Amino acid sequence: QVQLVESGGGLVQPGGSLRLSCAASGSTSSLNAMGWIRQAPGKQRELVALVMLDGTTNYGEFVKGRFTISRDNGKNTESLQMNSLKPEETAIYCCNAKQYRNSLGWTDYWGQGTQVTVSS
């Protein structure tokens, strides 16, 4: 069992920056991918960014060049640096991890989410 806990959300002005973090605990071996999904009222859930165990990254089209995801495999943590934030990016940001085990296949884990509000 894996638990994910996010932190770092809050209020930021348009054009500002914010750094989110996610800490994993429990049976954290083979967390093949860790990433962030955001959910805003009236909108579909959207992939923000993800990072694989080998460091390979993937970003949502609209955050490329502004957001950076990283992970520390030894500490079982990941972080998301968000720059040049826009009001329309106000959302709940959720940490996600995907674990592969030979006996069970893929398992998804989710954090409780942290609110990011971009407003003057």
N, C-alpha and C positions, 0 to 999 in steps of 0.2 A: 504494500500500500504506500502511496506517495501523497504527500500534502504539499500544496503550493500556497505561499503567502506573498501577496503583493504589497508594495509600499511606494511612496513618493508622489502620489496623486495630489491634486490641489488646484488652486486658482492661479492662472498665469495670464498676462496681458498678450494680446495678439502680437506676433513677432517674437515672443519670448521663448524661453527654453525650459524644459522640465526633464528630469531623469527618473524613470521608474525602475524598480528592482523587484525581483522575484526570487524567493528562497525556497528550495525544495528540501523536504525531509522525509524520512522513512526509507523504504527500499528504493533507493535512487540510482541503482546500477542500470546501465544501458538506457538512459534517457536520450534516445537517438535524436530527438528534435525538441527544442524549446522555443517558444515564440509568444507573440502577443496578438490577441484579437480584440477589436473594439466594437461596441454596440451603442448606437445612439437612438433616441426615440424616433420611431417612424422609419428607421433605416434598417437594412439588412446587416447582419454581422459581417465584418470586413477583416481580412487578414492585414495586419500591420507589418509584421516582420517575423522571421524565424531564423534559427541558427541550428545547424546540424552538429553532431558530435565532433566531426572533423573540422568544424569552423566554417563550412560553407553557409552562406546566407542567402535569403530570399526576402524581397520587400514588396509590399503592395505598390502598385503603379504610382499612386498619388503621394507617396511619402519618400520615394527614392530621391536621394541627394540631400534630404533634410533629417532623416532618422538614421540612427546607427544602433544595431543590436550586437551584443556580445555576451559571452558566457564564460564562466570559470568552472571548468569541469571538476577541479579538486574541491571547490567550495560548494558545488551544486547550486550555483546562483546564475542568474542572467540579469542583464540590465538593458534598458532602452533609453537612449539619449534622443530627445525630441527637440529639434530646433525649428525656428521660424514657424511657430504654431499658428494655426488659423482658427477662427471661431467655429467653423463648421466641423472641426475635429474634436469638439466637445463630445465626450462619450465616456462610457465605462470601459476601462481597459482591463482585460483579463489575461492572466498568464496561462499558458497551455504547455503541456509536455506530453510527448509520445514515447512510450516505452515498448521495446520489443523483447520478448522472451521466447525461447524456443518452444517451451511447453504450452504457452498461452497465446502466442501471437502478439498483436498490437493492443495496447491499452492507452486510453486517453485520460489525462488528469487536468483539472481546472482549478484555478484559484478563485477566490470570492469576488474579485474585481476591485478596482480602485477608480474613483471618479476623477476625471480630468476636465476642467472647465477653462475655456479660453475666452476671456471677456475683458472689456475695459471697466 
